[in-house]
Amino acid sequence: MLNDERTIIPRQGILDIPVYVGGKTGSELLGDTIKLSANENPFGPSGKARKVFVRSQENLSVYPDGNHFALRSAIAEVFGIDLKQIICGAGSDEIIHFLCQCYAGKGDEVIHTSHGFAMYRISALTVGATPVAVPEDNRCADIGRILQACNGKTKLIFLANPNNPTGTLVDEEQLKKLVDGIPEHTLLVLDGAYAEYIEKFDGGIGLVERKNNVFITRTFSKIHGLGSLRVGWGYGPEFVIEALNRVKGPFNISSVGQAVATAAINDLEYVQKCQKENFILREQLASDLKKINILSDKSFANFLLLRFSTYDLAELASQFLYKNGVIVRNVGNYGLENCLRVTIGTSGNCERVLANLTKFQEINNAL
């Protein structure tokens, strides 16, 4: 048996990087369990995407198109953007990492908001850069503070809009203020993982076309219901795309993923249906929870961030839901110790969340 003496040592700082922790899966629970911890589309992918998935199994022995031509062409057509300014990745997470690989390193700073997506910090640390967490204002990005945090070392700014896990949105006026105020050497990355949940919202496409230091990312894991296939894309200046392609692996997205994502993005009717269903159920659940004194900020995504008076109360609520087969996301690692993030599921899922939290409140108030 080999001893545990380590002679192969990773680069300094690697073992200090926190491991990304996803939401619970509920694999240890039995019976009727609903997973509302990962912001997945409860309706799954569209029927057209499912049919393509079945057909795509016929060519599993053939390498995928490393240039993602058909998928990029479909994205360009749907959004009316230039094919040459699009890159695809294994989820938008990979593109976030590409950006850090290309534009940040030791001595550089990468800005993100204090309650922003955990992978911004992790990807910055991976390349030796310094992540800078800018405080938010009532769980919403504070543009003034972001601008104040910028300096000669600032290479990247990551801003999810809508934000995960808060669900809050920076409006167009504030975004323009940010774009016009950042240094010319700084690349602003607008993460639009949840952009499709907002009607007539371009997620920053117009800003990319107006400035040469703005980049956007999108994913097929949310409204398109393709989380398991790991497909995402980015849009930005052509010179940025050229740099990212230098670090992209030759076959980073499977043929299956490309084919199904192409079908999914072309099914605009299904996207609109999911968008509408999410809006109705989200607003209703938020209203119903408010009646039992569980508050949340107005969400622009497919989840609600529920606020409790204390950490202990949030933890007890999470445990109560879990024991009753409802899995939600604790977000203490995002600096939101008294909050729980709940994905908007089907109408039946929402009714079950409400019923269980109503019972929890009754029990808690009786103590």
C-alpha positions in Angstrom: 0.0 0.0 0.0 1.3 3.4 -0.9 2.0 5.9 1.9 0.3 9.2 2.0 3.5 11.3 1.5 2.8 13.8 -1.2 5.7 14.4 -3.6 3.5 15.8 -6.4 2.5 19.2 -5.2 -0.1 21.4 -7.0 0.6 25.0 -7.7 0.6 27.3 -4.7 -2.9 28.3 -3.7 -4.8 25.5 -5.5 -5.6 23.6 -2.3 -6.9 26.8 -0.8 -9.6 27.1 -3.4 -13.1 26.2 -2.0 -14.7 23.3 -3.8 -18.0 24.2 -5.5 -20.9 22.7 -3.6 -24.1 22.2 -5.5 -27.6 21.7 -4.1 -28.7 18.5 -2.5 -29.9 15.8 -4.9 -32.1 13.9 -2.4 -30.6 10.5 -3.4 -30.9 9.4 0.3 -34.6 10.2 0.4 -37.3 7.7 -0.5 -40.8 8.2 -1.8 -42.2 11.3 -3.5 -39.3 13.8 -3.5 -39.1 17.0 -5.4 -35.8 18.7 -6.1 -36.0 22.5 -6.0 -32.4 23.2 -5.2 -30.7 23.6 -8.6 -33.0 26.0 -10.6 -33.7 23.3 -13.3 -36.7 23.7 -15.6 -39.4 21.4 -14.1 -40.8 20.8 -17.6 -37.5 19.6 -19.0 -36.5 20.2 -22.6 -38.9 20.8 -25.5 -40.4 17.9 -27.4 -38.4 18.9 -30.5 -35.1 18.8 -28.5 -36.1 15.3 -27.1 -36.6 13.9 -30.6 -33.2 15.2 -31.7 -31.7 13.6 -28.6 -33.0 10.2 -29.6 -31.8 10.5 -33.2 -28.4 11.8 -32.3 -27.4 8.5 -30.7 -26.8 7.1 -34.2 -23.3 8.7 -34.6 -21.7 8.3 -31.1 -18.4 7.0 -32.6 -17.8 10.2 -34.6 -15.9 13.2 -33.1 -18.1 16.4 -32.6 -17.7 19.6 -34.6 -15.0 21.4 -32.7 -16.2 24.8 -34.2 -19.8 24.2 -33.2 -20.9 25.7 -36.6 -24.5 24.6 -36.6 -25.1 25.6 -33.0 -23.4 29.0 -33.4 -25.4 29.6 -36.6 -28.6 28.9 -34.8 -27.7 31.2 -32.0 -26.7 33.9 -34.4 -30.0 33.6 -36.3 -32.3 33.6 -33.2 -30.6 36.6 -31.6 -29.6 38.5 -34.8 -25.9 38.6 -33.9 -22.6 37.9 -35.7 -21.6 34.2 -35.9 -17.9 35.2 -35.6 -18.6 36.8 -32.2 -20.0 33.6 -30.6 -18.2 30.9 -28.6 -19.7 27.7 -27.1 -18.6 25.9 -24.0 -19.4 23.0 -21.7 -21.9 25.2 -19.8 -21.4 28.9 -19.3 -19.1 27.8 -16.4 -16.4 26.8 -18.8 -16.6 30.1 -20.6 -16.2 31.9 -17.3 -13.1 29.9 -16.8 -11.8 30.7 -20.3 -12.2 34.4 -19.6 -10.2 34.1 -16.4 -7.5 32.0 -18.2 -7.1 34.6 -20.9 -7.5 37.9 -19.0 -6.5 37.4 -15.4 -3.5 36.1 -13.5 -1.2 36.8 -10.6 -1.4 40.4 -9.5 -4.7 41.0 -11.3 -8.1 41.6 -9.7 -11.5 40.1 -10.6 -14.6 41.8 -9.3 -17.8 40.1 -8.4 -20.6 41.1 -6.1 -20.7 39.7 -2.6 -23.7 37.4 -3.3 -22.6 36.5 -6.9 -22.2 33.1 -8.4 -19.5 31.1 -6.6 -17.7 30.1 -9.8 -16.5 33.7 -10.4 -14.3 33.6 -7.3 -13.2 30.0 -7.9 -12.2 30.6 -11.5 -10.3 33.8 -10.5 -8.4 31.9 -7.8 -7.6 29.0 -10.2 -5.6 31.3 -12.4 -3.9 33.1 -9.4 -5.9 36.3 -9.6 -7.4 38.1 -6.6 -11.2 38.0 -6.4 -12.7 41.2 -5.0 -16.2 40.8 -3.5 -18.1 44.2 -3.7 -20.9 44.6 -1.2 -24.4 44.6 -2.5 -27.3 46.9 -1.5 -30.2 44.9 -0.1 -29.1 41.9 -2.2 -28.8 43.9 -5.4 -25.6 44.9 -7.2 -24.4 48.3 -6.2 -23.1 49.9 -9.4 -21.5 52.8 -7.5 -19.5 50.5 -5.3 -18.4 48.4 -8.3 -17.0 51.4 -10.0 -15.3 52.5 -6.8 -13.6 49.1 -6.6 -12.1 49.4 -10.1 -8.4 50.2 -10.4 -5.4 49.6 -12.6 -5.4 45.9 -11.6 -9.0 45.2 -12.4 -9.1 42.9 -15.4 -12.6 41.4 -15.2 -16.0 42.2 -13.7 -18.5 39.4 -13.4 -22.1 40.5 -13.0 -25.0 38.0 -13.2 -28.2 39.8 -14.3 -30.6 38.5 -13.0 -28.4 37.4 -10.2 -28.1 34.0 -8.6 -29.0 33.4 -5.8 -30.8 36.6 -5.1 -33.0 36.9 -8.3 -32.5 40.6 -8.4 -32.0 42.7 -11.6 -29.8 45.7 -12.5 -31.9 47.9 -14.7 -30.8 49.2 -18.1 -29.9 52.7 -16.9 -27.6 51.4 -14.2 -26.0 48.9 -16.6 -25.2 51.8 -19.0 -23.7 53.7 -16.0 -21.5 50.7 -15.3 -20.4 50.2 -18.9 -19.5 53.8 -19.4 -17.7 54.1 -16.0 -15.4 51.1 -16.0 -11.7 51.4 -17.1 -11.0 50.6 -20.8 -8.7 47.8 -19.9 -11.5 46.0 -17.9 -13.8 43.5 -19.5 -17.3 43.5 -18.1 -19.0 40.0 -18.2 -22.7 39.9 -18.0 -23.9 36.5 -17.0 -27.3 35.9 -18.5 -28.1 32.4 -17.3 -31.6 33.5 -16.4 -32.1 36.2 -19.0 -34.7 34.2 -20.9 -37.0 34.4 -17.9 -37.6 38.1 -18.6 -39.8 39.1 -21.5 -38.2 41.2 -24.2 -34.9 41.4 -22.4 -31.7 41.2 -24.4 -29.4 40.4 -21.5 -26.7 42.9 -22.6 -26.5 42.1 -26.3 -27.0 45.7 -27.2 -24.2 46.7 -24.8 -21.8 44.3 -26.5 -22.6 46.0 -29.8 -22.0 49.5 -28.3 -18.8 48.9 -26.4 -15.7 46.7 -27.1 -15.2 45.7 -23.4 -18.5 44.0 -22.7 -19.1 40.2 -23.0 -22.2 38.1 -22.2 -22.7 34.5 -21.3 -25.8 32.3 -21.6 -26.6 28.7 -20.8 -28.9 25.9 -22.0 -29.1 24.5 -18.5 -32.0 26.7 -17.3 -35.0 27.5 -19.5 -34.0 25.1 -22.2 -33.9 22.2 -19.7 -30.6 20.7 -20.8 -28.5 20.8 -17.6 -27.2 17.3 -18.0 -25.7 18.0 -21.5 -23.6 21.0 -20.3 -23.9 23.5 -23.1 -23.4 27.3 -22.9 -22.4 30.2 -25.1 -20.8 33.6 -25.0 -21.0 36.7 -27.2 -18.5 39.5 -27.3 -15.9 41.4 -29.4 -14.3 39.3 -32.1 -10.8 39.8 -30.6 -12.0 38.4 -27.3 -13.5 35.3 -29.0 -10.2 34.8 -30.8 -8.4 34.7 -27.4 -10.9 32.4 -25.8 -10.6 29.9 -28.7 -6.9 29.6 -28.0 -7.6 27.9 -24.6 -10.8 26.0 -25.6 -10.4 22.3 -26.0 -10.8 20.9 -29.5 -14.0 18.9 -28.7 -15.4 20.5 -25.6 -19.1 19.9 -26.4 -20.4 16.5 -27.6 -22.3 16.0 -30.9 -25.4 15.1 -28.9 -25.1 18.4 -26.9 -24.7 20.5 -29.9 -27.5 18.9 -31.9 -30.0 19.0 -29.0 -29.1 22.6 -28.1 -29.6 23.6 -31.7 -33.1 22.2 -31.7 -33.8 23.8 -28.3 -32.8 27.3 -29.2 -34.9 27.2 -32.3 -38.0 26.2 -30.4 -39.0 29.8 -29.5 -42.6 28.8 -28.7 -41.5 26.4 -26.0 -39.2 29.0 -24.4 -42.1 31.6 -24.3 -44.3 28.9 -22.8 -41.8 28.2 -20.0 -41.2 31.9 -19.5 -44.9 32.6 -19.0 -45.5 29.6 -16.8 -42.6 30.6 -14.5 -43.8 34.2 -14.2 -47.3 33.1 -13.1 -46.2 30.5 -10.6 -43.3 32.6 -9.2 -45.5 35.7 -8.6 -48.2 33.5 -7.0 -45.9 31.6 -4.7 -44.2 34.9 -3.6 -47.6 36.4 -2.8 -48.8 33.3 -0.9 -45.6 33.1 1.1 -45.8 36.7 2.0 -49.2 36.0 3.6 -47.5 33.6 6.0 -44.7 36.2 6.8 -42.0 34.6 4.6 -40.6 37.4 2.5 -38.6 37.5 -0.7 -37.2 40.2 -3.1 -38.9 40.6 -6.4 -37.3 37.8 -8.5 -36.6 38.0 -12.2 -35.4 34.4 -12.5 -36.9 31.0 -11.9 -36.5 30.9 -8.2 -37.2 32.8 -5.0 -34.8 33.7 -2.2 -36.8 33.3 1.0 -35.8 35.3 4.0 -36.1 34.2 7.6 -35.4 36.2 10.7 -32.4 34.1 11.8 -30.0 31.5 10.5 -31.4 28.9 12.9 -35.0 29.5 11.6 -33.8 29.1 8.0 -32.0 25.9 8.9 -35.0 24.5 10.7 -37.2 25.4 7.7 -34.8 23.6 5.3 -34.7 20.5 7.5 -38.5 20.5 7.8 -38.9 20.7 4.0 -36.2 18.0 3.5 -37.9 15.6 5.8 -41.1 16.1 3.9 -39.5 15.4 0.5 -38.9 19.0 -0.6 -35.2 19.8 -1.4 -34.3 23.5 -1.4 -30.9 25.3 -1.4 -29.2 26.6 1.7 -27.2 29.7 0.6 -25.1 30.4 3.7 -22.0 30.0 1.6 -23.1 33.1 -0.4 -23.3 35.2 2.7 -27.0 34.8 3.0 -27.2 32.7 6.2 -30.8 33.4 6.9 -32.1 32.6 3.4 -33.2 29.6 1.4 -33.4 29.5 -2.4 -36.4 27.7 -3.9 -36.7 26.8 -7.5 -40.1 27.5 -9.1 -41.3 24.1 -10.1 -44.7 22.9 -11.4 -47.9 24.2 -9.9 -48.1 21.1 -7.8 -44.5 21.6 -6.6 -45.4 25.2 -5.6 -48.5 24.1 -3.7 -46.4 21.6 -1.8 -43.8 24.2 -0.9 -46.5 26.5 0.4 -48.3 23.7 2.3 -45.1 22.6 4.1 -43.9 26.1 4.9 -47.4 27.0 6.2 -47.3 24.0 8.5 -43.7 24.9 9.6 -44.8 28.5 10.4 -47.7 27.2 12.5 -45.4 24.8 14.4 -42.8 27.5 15.0 -45.4 30.1 16.1 -46.8 27.6 18.6 -43.5 27.1 20.3 
